[in-house]
Amino acid sequence: MCNRSSEPVHSWRIHSTELISGLSGKHSPRLEKLAEMLNENAKVLDIGCGSGRNTLFLKKMDFHVVALDIASTPLLSLPAECLKVMATADSALPFRENSFDAIVDSYTFTFIENHKLYVSELSRILKPKGLLLVEFDKEPHIVPHSELKDILYEVFTKIFKVIEIHEIYHAWGCIFDETKKDVPALSAILQPM
Ligand SMILES: C[S@@+](CC[C@H](N)C(=O)[O-])C[C@H]1O[C@@H](n2cnc3c(N)ncnc32)[C@H](O)[C@@H]1O
């Protein structure tokens, strides 16, 4: 899937404006720190973009955003200016080496089965000084932070170094709502070693 649609442009625009106002403040709060660490015109991949809450924030910050999801429906609701890619993140990613200044994975890693391939693909498509924001919990969604940290270190730190790490929580069934401490999750900014 690409960034062109038969739907009239104005309809995309109206929809994206509604989404931006409706989701205002609902992007991952750590995205703001990531945005501060990036140069203007940075190219950012939102992998497993879902409803696009993070894609829209990145777009508002004027970054060049590529939104990838395994499902077509979330991609259809994103503005035409975002490049959209329908693909699985659980096999080779459809991008060249050193394509991105940053990758945002907010709760997509939770669904990835081939961790080894995933991490090596992320590192391949990230620029050498690129940044990866990864946020995840784990089924059955009551896994403590200590176990999530073990997973992070086991899976990522052979290839990435940790820049910062946060123990976070979200509400049951709602990753957007971090006001409730129902589900432990981890958020980390990483960089290729
Ligand atoms: C919990 S949602 C998170 C959505 C978004 N990142 C956010 O933070 O709002 C997980 C997303 O990952 C996508 N997803 C799950 N498995 C995937 C895969 N193998 N490849 C690409 N996307 C996947 C789902 O379609 C869904 O949109």
The ligand as a MOL file (V3000), in Angstrom:
LIG
                    3D

  0  0  0     0  0            999 V3000
M  V30 BEGIN CTAB
M  V30 COUNTS 27 29 0 0 0
M  V30 BEGIN ATOM
M  V30 1 C -1.5080 -2.2510 20.4170 0
M  V30 2 S -1.5280 -1.6520 18.7830 0 CHG=1
M  V30 3 C -0.4650 -0.2400 18.9420 0
M  V30 4 C -0.7310 0.7770 17.8780 0
M  V30 5 C 0.1280 2.0360 17.9300 0
M  V30 6 N 1.5320 1.7370 17.8030 0
M  V30 7 C -0.1260 2.8400 19.1900 0
M  V30 8 O 0.7780 2.9540 20.0280 0
M  V30 9 O -1.2410 3.3490 19.3250 0 CHG=-1
M  V30 10 C -0.4800 -2.8020 17.9000 0
M  V30 11 C -0.4320 -2.5360 16.4100 0
M  V30 12 O 0.5460 -3.4060 15.8540 0
M  V30 13 C 0.0400 -3.9320 14.6440 0
M  V30 14 N 0.7220 -5.2060 14.4150 0
M  V30 15 C 0.5820 -6.3710 15.1000 0
M  V30 16 N 1.3990 -7.3100 14.6040 0
M  V30 17 C 2.0740 -6.7330 13.5880 0
M  V30 18 C 3.0640 -7.1960 12.6750 0
M  V30 19 N 3.5170 -8.4450 12.7080 0
M  V30 20 N 3.5390 -6.3440 11.7530 0
M  V30 21 C 3.0870 -5.0510 11.7080 0
M  V30 22 N 2.1530 -4.5540 12.5410 0
M  V30 23 C 1.6530 -5.3900 13.4730 0
M  V30 24 C -1.4650 -4.0660 14.8590 0
M  V30 25 O -2.1770 -4.1180 13.6340 0
M  V30 26 C -1.7500 -2.8140 15.6790 0
M  V30 27 O -2.0740 -1.7320 14.8530 0
M  V30 END ATOM
M  V30 BEGIN BOND
M  V30 1 1 1 2
M  V30 2 1 2 3
M  V30 3 1 2 10
M  V30 4 1 3 4
M  V30 5 1 4 5
M  V30 6 1 5 6
M  V30 7 1 5 7
M  V30 8 2 7 8
M  V30 9 1 7 9
M  V30 10 1 10 11
M  V30 11 1 11 12
M  V30 12 1 11 26
M  V30 13 1 12 13
M  V30 14 1 13 14
M  V30 15 1 13 24
M  V30 16 1 14 15
M  V30 17 1 14 23
M  V30 18 2 15 16
M  V30 19 1 16 17
M  V30 20 1 17 18
M  V30 21 2 17 23
M  V30 22 1 18 19
M  V30 23 2 18 20
M  V30 24 1 20 21
M  V30 25 2 21 22
M  V30 26 1 22 23
M  V30 27 1 24 25
M  V30 28 1 24 26
M  V30 29 1 26 27
M  V30 END BOND
M  V30 END CTAB
M  END
